[in-house]
């Protein structure tokens, strides 16, 4: 059912209200869990697009990079700072 649950994409750090508290997002599974269980609001247009994009990417319908881009747009919409993590 979930083909790409462990697929990695360039990691992100999402910074919540408190700038020192962040959550790393390394996989599609991390992104989907973040959106569904920890997101501050669930009524934004970009939020809905990001949830669908994560599910589509997990099921192999779109690329993990497209889902990552949707997550970044949803974070911007919600006022969540997003930082690309470089190894």
VEXVOVO-179349 format. One record per residue: residue number from 1; residue in one letter; x, y, z of N, C-alpha, C, O in turn. Coordinates in steps of 0.001 Angstrom, whole numbers, plus 524288, in hexadecimal, padded with zeros to 5 digits. Example, Ala and Ser with C-alpha at 12.3 -4.5 7.8 and 13.67 -1.06 7.14 Angstrom:
BEGIN
+-----+------+-------+-------+-------+-------+-------+-------+-------+-------+-------+-------+-------+-------+
: seq : type :    nx :    ny :    nz :   cax :   cay :   caz :    cx :    cy :    cz :    ox :    oy :    oz :
+-----+------+-------+-------+-------+-------+-------+-------+-------+-------+-------+-------+-------+-------+
:   1 :    A : 83386 : 7E9C6 : 81E78 : 8300C : 7EE6C : 81E78 : 83390 : 7F31C : 81E78 : 8379C : 7F309 : 82111 :
:   2 :    S : 83232 : 7F736 : 81BA8 : 83566 : 7FBDC : 81BE4 : 83264 : 8001E : 81EBE : 83461 : 80472 : 81F67 :
+-----+------+-------+-------+-------+-------+-------+-------+-------+-------+-------+-------+-------+-------+
# end
This chain:
BEGIN
+-----+------+-------+-------+-------+-------+-------+-------+-------+-------+-------+-------+-------+-------+
: seq : type :    nx :    ny :    nz :   cax :   cay :   caz :    cx :    cy :    cz :    ox :    oy :    oz :
+-----+------+-------+-------+-------+-------+-------+-------+-------+-------+-------+-------+-------+-------+
:   1 :    X : 8032A : 7FB60 : 80000 : 80000 : 80000 : 80000 : 8035D : 804EA : 80000 : 802CA : 8082F : 7FC86 :
:   2 :    X : 806DB : 80585 : 803CE : 80A2A : 80A2A : 80402 : 80F62 : 808E8 : 8018C : 812DA : 806C8 : 8041C :
:   3 :    X : 80FF3 : 80A34 : 7FC9A : 814B1 : 808DF : 7F9C1 : 8196E : 80BF0 : 7FB7F : 81DB1 : 809BE : 7FBE4 :
:   4 :    X : 818CF : 810F3 : 7FC8C : 81D4D : 8144E : 7FD77 : 81D6D : 8167F : 802F9 : 81F24 : 81AEC : 803B9 :
:   5 :    X : 81BB3 : 8139B : 806C4 : 81B76 : 81583 : 80C1D : 820CD : 81744 : 80E12 : 82123 : 81B0E : 81103 :
:   6 :    X : 824E7 : 814A6 : 80C8A : 82A1A : 815E9 : 80E93 : 82D57 : 81927 : 80AD1 : 831E8 : 81A3D : 80BDC :
:   7 :    X : 82B0A : 81AB3 : 8067D : 82DFD : 81DCB : 802BC : 82FEA : 822CC : 80546 : 82CEB : 825AE : 807B1 :
:   8 :    X : 834DC : 823BF : 804B2 : 83711 : 82881 : 806E8 : 83716 : 82CD4 : 802DD : 8376E : 82BDB : 7FE2A :
:   9 :    X : 836BA : 83172 : 804B6 : 83781 : 83605 : 80173 : 83AD1 : 839BE : 8049F : 83B62 : 838FE : 80956 :
:  10 :    X : 83D08 : 83DBE : 80230 : 84068 : 8413B : 80532 : 83D9C : 8430E : 80A2A : 83960 : 84551 : 809DF :
:  11 :    X : 83FED : 84216 : 80EA7 : 83D44 : 84325 : 81398 : 83C19 : 848E9 : 8147E : 83EC2 : 84C66 : 81286 :
:  12 :    X : 83805 : 849BA : 81789 : 83654 : 84EEF : 8191B : 83609 : 84F2C : 81F03 : 83558 : 84B30 : 8219D :
:  13 :    X : 83690 : 853D2 : 82115 : 8356F : 854C2 : 8269A : 83106 : 858B8 : 826B3 : 8317C : 85CF3 : 82477 :
:  14 :    X : 82CBB : 85759 : 8294C : 82848 : 85ADC : 829CD : 82866 : 85D36 : 82F3C : 8287B : 85A62 : 8331F :
:  15 :    X : 82869 : 86257 : 82F83 : 828B3 : 8651C : 83478 : 8234D : 86701 : 8360A : 820D7 : 86A04 : 83336 :
:  16 :    X : 8217B : 8653E : 83A8A : 81C51 : 866B6 : 83C75 : 81C89 : 86C18 : 83EFE : 8204E : 86EF4 : 83E23 :
:  17 :    X : 818BA : 86D85 : 84200 : 81852 : 872BB : 84467 : 81D63 : 87460 : 84705 : 81F4F : 878B3 : 8462A :
:  18 :    X : 81F79 : 87103 : 84A1E : 82462 : 871F6 : 84CE1 : 828CF : 87095 : 84913 : 8294E : 86C13 : 8477A :
:  19 :    X : 82BED : 87457 : 847AC : 82FE4 : 87399 : 843A6 : 833FE : 86F7D : 8450F : 836D0 : 86DA9 : 8419E :
:  20 :    X : 8345F : 86E06 : 849F8 : 83832 : 86A17 : 84B70 : 835F0 : 86499 : 84B38 : 838CF : 860C4 : 84BAB :
:  21 :    X : 830E4 : 86435 : 84A8A : 82E66 : 85F14 : 84A3B : 82D5C : 85DCD : 84483 : 82A7B : 8609B : 841DF :
:  22 :    X : 82FAC : 859A3 : 842A2 : 82EE6 : 85832 : 83D2D : 82DFC : 8525D : 83CB7 : 82F24 : 84F58 : 84046 :
:  23 :    X : 82BE2 : 850DE : 8383D : 82ADE : 84B67 : 83721 : 82D79 : 84A14 : 831F1 : 82C53 : 84C8D : 82DFC :
:  24 :    X : 830F4 : 8463A : 831E5 : 83352 : 844AC : 82CF0 : 82F79 : 84176 : 829AA : 82C69 : 83E65 : 82BBF :
:  25 :    X : 82FB0 : 84237 : 8249A : 82C79 : 83F36 : 820F5 : 83038 : 83CEA : 81CF5 : 83278 : 83FC1 : 819CD :
:  26 :    X : 830E4 : 837BA : 81D18 : 834B4 : 83522 : 819B8 : 83247 : 831B0 : 81591 : 834CF : 83071 : 811AC :
:  27 :    X : 82D63 : 8301F : 81659 : 82AE5 : 82C72 : 812C9 : 82549 : 82E24 : 811A7 : 8232D : 831A6 : 8142D :
:  28 :    X : 822F6 : 82B96 : 80DD8 : 81D72 : 82C90 : 80CBB : 81A10 : 82B29 : 81167 : 8163E : 82DD8 : 8128E :
:  29 :    X : 81B73 : 82706 : 8140C : 8187E : 82579 : 818B2 : 818BE : 829C6 : 81CD3 : 814C4 : 82B22 : 81F28 :
:  30 :    X : 81D69 : 82BEA : 81DBC : 81DF7 : 83044 : 82174 : 81A77 : 834D4 : 81FDF : 817CB : 83721 : 82324 :
:  31 :    X : 81A82 : 8361C : 81AD5 : 8176C : 83A85 : 818EA : 8119D : 83991 : 819BD : 80ED6 : 83D02 : 81BA1 :
:  32 :    X : 80FC5 : 834F0 : 81856 : 80A35 : 833B1 : 818EC : 80898 : 833CB : 81EAF : 80484 : 835F6 : 82005 :
:  33 :    X : 80BC4 : 8317A : 82212 : 80A89 : 8317A : 827A9 : 80A6D : 83704 : 829D5 : 80710 : 8384D : 82D05 :
:  34 :    X : 80E0B : 83A44 : 82825 : 80E3A : 83FAF : 829EA : 8093C : 84285 : 82857 : 806CA : 84526 : 82B8A :
:  35 :    X : 807C3 : 841F9 : 82372 : 8031C : 844A6 : 8217E : 7FE22 : 842C7 : 82430 : 7FAB9 : 845EA : 82576 :
:  36 :    X : 7FDBB : 83DBC : 82509 : 7F8DD : 83B8D : 82717 : 7F86C : 83C04 : 82D07 : 7F422 : 83CBE : 82F12 :
:  37 :    X : 7FCC3 : 83B9B : 82FC8 : 7FC60 : 83B75 : 83584 : 7FE42 : 8405E : 83852 : 7FCAF : 8414D : 83CC5 :
:  38 :    X : 8019C : 8438D : 835D7 : 803FF : 847E4 : 838B6 : 80312 : 84D42 : 8364F : 804C9 : 8512F : 8387F :
:  39 :    X : 80071 : 84D83 : 831F0 : 7FFDC : 85279 : 82F36 : 7FC4F : 8561E : 8324E : 7F85C : 85464 : 8346F :
:  40 :    X : 7FDAB : 85B2C : 83294 : 7FAAC : 85ECF : 835D8 : 7F530 : 86006 : 833CC : 7F1B6 : 86147 : 836E0 :
:  41 :    X : 7F45C : 85FAE : 82EB2 : 7EF19 : 8608E : 82C9D : 7EE57 : 85D0C : 827D8 : 7F201 : 85C02 : 824E8 :
:  42 :    X : 7E99F : 85B4C : 8272C : 7E8A8 : 85792 : 822F1 : 7E4B3 : 85995 : 81EF9 : 7E1EB : 85686 : 81C83 :
:  43 :    X : 7E475 : 85EBC : 81E5C : 7E0A3 : 860D3 : 81ABA : 7E305 : 8641C : 81655 : 7E027 : 8666C : 8133D :
:  44 :    X : 7E81A : 86454 : 81608 : 7EA9C : 8675C : 811E5 : 7EAB6 : 86464 : 80CC2 : 7EAE5 : 85F96 : 80CAB :
:  45 :    X : 7EA97 : 8674F : 80882 : 7EAB5 : 864E9 : 80354 : 7EFC9 : 861E9 : 8026F : 7EFB3 : 85D84 : 8007C :
:  46 :    X : 7F43A : 8644B : 803DC : 7F947 : 861AB : 80320 : 7F9CC : 85CE9 : 806AA : 7FC52 : 85914 : 80537 :
:  47 :    X : 7F76F : 85D1E : 80B48 : 7F773 : 8589A : 80ECC : 7F4CB : 853EF : 80C2C : 7F6DE : 84F99 : 80C2F :
:  48 :    X : 7F044 : 854DD : 809F6 : 7ED4B : 850A8 : 80766 : 7F05F : 84E79 : 802CB : 7F092 : 849BC : 80202 :
:  49 :    X : 7F2C3 : 851F0 : 7FFC3 : 7F5FC : 8503B : 7FB59 : 7FA93 : 84CE7 : 7FD4D : 7FBE0 : 848EF : 7FAEA :
:  50 :    X : 7FD02 : 84E83 : 8019E : 80188 : 84BA8 : 803B1 : 80009 : 84640 : 805AC : 802E6 : 8427D : 804CC :
:  51 :    X : 7FBA4 : 845D0 : 8084C : 7F9E5 : 840A9 : 80A22 : 7F90F : 83D08 : 80578 : 7FAE3 : 83895 : 80578 :
:  52 :    X : 7F654 : 83EEE : 80191 : 7F55D : 83BBC : 7FCE5 : 7FA80 : 83A58 : 7FA32 : 7FB3C : 835EB : 7F878 :
:  53 :    X : 7FE0C : 83E24 : 7F9D7 : 80312 : 83D29 : 7F743 : 80631 : 838F4 : 7FA21 : 8088E : 83596 : 7F7A3 :
:  54 :    X : 80639 : 8391E : 7FF55 : 8090E : 8351C : 80251 : 806B4 : 82FB5 : 8015A : 80988 : 82BEC : 8007A :
:  55 :    X : 8019F : 82F66 : 80185 : 7FF16 : 82A58 : 80091 : 80011 : 82877 : 7FB00 : 8010A : 823D6 : 7FA26 :
:  56 :    X : 7FFD1 : 82C00 : 7F738 : 800E7 : 82A88 : 7F1D1 : 80689 : 828B5 : 7F12A : 8078C : 824F2 : 7EE58 :
:  57 :    X : 80A2B : 82B4F : 7F3B8 : 80FAF : 829BF : 7F352 : 8109C : 8247A : 7F5F1 : 81388 : 8213D : 7F3EA :
:  58 :    X : 80E27 : 8239C : 7FA6A : 80EAF : 81E93 : 7FD16 : 80CB2 : 81A28 : 7F992 : 80EDE : 815DD : 7F98B :
:  59 :    X : 80896 : 81B42 : 7F6A5 : 8065A : 81757 : 7F326 : 808E3 : 81745 : 7EDCD : 80719 : 81476 : 7EA55 :
:  60 :    X : 80D0C : 81A54 : 7ED0C : 81004 : 81A33 : 7E835 : 80D99 : 81D39 : 7E3B6 : 80F30 : 81C7C : 7DF3B :
:  61 :    X : 809D2 : 82096 : 7E4C1 : 80734 : 8237F : 7E094 : 80A0C : 82885 : 7DF18 : 8099F : 82A50 : 7DAA7 :
:  62 :    X : 80CF0 : 82ACF : 7E2C4 : 81023 : 82F6A : 7E1B2 : 81568 : 82E9E : 7E45B : 81616 : 82AF7 : 7E769 :
:  63 :    X : 8190E : 831FD : 7E333 : 81E4D : 83166 : 7E571 : 81E7A : 83354 : 7EB15 : 81B68 : 836B3 : 7EC9B :
:  64 :    X : 82212 : 8312E : 7EE2C : 822E3 : 83331 : 7F375 : 8244B : 83907 : 7F367 : 822D6 : 83BE1 : 7F6FD :
:  65 :    X : 82718 : 83ACF : 7EF65 : 8288F : 84056 : 7EF0F : 823B6 : 843CC : 7EE8D : 8238E : 8480D : 7F0CA :
:  66 :    X : 81FCC : 8420C : 7EBA8 : 81AF9 : 84515 : 7EB19 : 8181E : 84571 : 7F057 : 815F4 : 84986 : 7F1AD :
:  67 :    X : 81821 : 84132 : 7F342 : 815AA : 8413B : 7F86D : 818A8 : 844D5 : 7FC1F : 81649 : 847AA : 7FF33 :
:  68 :    X : 81DC9 : 844BC : 7FBD2 : 82102 : 8482E : 7FF19 : 81FD5 : 84DE3 : 7FDE8 : 81F4F : 85113 : 80178 :
:  69 :    X : 81F6B : 84F2C : 7F8DF : 81E1D : 8548A : 7F75B : 818CA : 85628 : 7F980 : 81820 : 85A92 : 7FB4A :
:  70 :    X : 81509 : 8529E : 7F952 : 80FCD : 853C0 : 7FB66 : 81006 : 8549F : 8014C : 80D51 : 85806 : 80359 :
:  71 :    X : 81337 : 85194 : 80405 : 813D9 : 8523F : 809A4 : 81625 : 857A1 : 80AE0 : 81470 : 85A38 : 80E8D :
:  72 :    X : 819F3 : 85946 : 807DC : 81C54 : 85E69 : 808B3 : 81846 : 862BC : 807EC : 81815 : 8666D : 80AFF :
:  73 :    X : 8150F : 86251 : 803E2 : 810FD : 86649 : 802FF : 80D03 : 8664E : 80770 : 80B35 : 86A76 : 8090C :
:  74 :    X : 80BA2 : 861B2 : 8096C : 807F7 : 8615F : 80DCD : 80A54 : 863D3 : 812B2 : 80799 : 86668 : 815B1 :
:  75 :    X : 80F64 : 86304 : 8137D : 81205 : 86561 : 817FF : 811F5 : 86B51 : 8178D : 810F8 : 86E08 : 81B65 :
:  76 :    X : 81301 : 86D51 : 812ED : 812D8 : 872F9 : 81225 : 80D62 : 87515 : 81345 : 80CC9 : 87921 : 815CD :
:  77 :    X : 80973 : 87259 : 81164 : 80405 : 873F4 : 81245 : 802B9 : 87426 : 81815 : 7FFE9 : 877A3 : 819D4 :
:  78 :    X : 804C3 : 8706E : 81B12 : 80398 : 87007 : 820AB : 80732 : 87360 : 82409 : 80690 : 8738B : 828CD :
:  79 :    X : 80AF4 : 87608 : 821A1 : 80E93 : 8793D : 8249E : 812B9 : 8760C : 82776 : 814ED : 877CE : 82B5C :
:  80 :    X : 813C2 : 8716B : 82584 : 817C3 : 86DFD : 827CB : 81CC9 : 86ECE : 824B2 : 81CE0 : 86E33 : 81FED :
:  81 :    X : 820EC : 8702C : 82772 : 825F5 : 870C2 : 824D0 : 827F3 : 86B77 : 82324 : 82765 : 86796 : 825EE :
:  82 :    X : 82A3E : 86B5F : 81E9E : 82C1B : 8667E : 81C52 : 831C3 : 8674B : 81A95 : 83308 : 86B28 : 81804 :
:  83 :    X : 8350D : 863AD : 81BFB : 83A94 : 86412 : 81AC1 : 83C61 : 85EF7 : 8184C : 83B6B : 85AC5 : 81A70 :
:  84 :    X : 83EFB : 85F4B : 813D0 : 84141 : 85AA4 : 81175 : 84614 : 85929 : 8149E : 8493E : 85C82 : 81600 :
:  85 :    X : 84699 : 8543A : 815B8 : 84AF6 : 85247 : 818CB : 84F0C : 8501E : 81513 : 84DDF : 84CE6 : 811B2 :
:  86 :    X : 853E2 : 851EF : 815BC : 85831 : 8502B : 8126D : 85BA8 : 84C9C : 815B5 : 85D0E : 84DEB : 81A1E :
:  87 :    X : 85D06 : 84816 : 81381 : 86070 : 84471 : 8163F : 86605 : 8462E : 815CF : 86984 : 8439B : 817E0 :
+-----+------+-------+-------+-------+-------+-------+-------+-------+-------+-------+-------+-------+-------+
# end
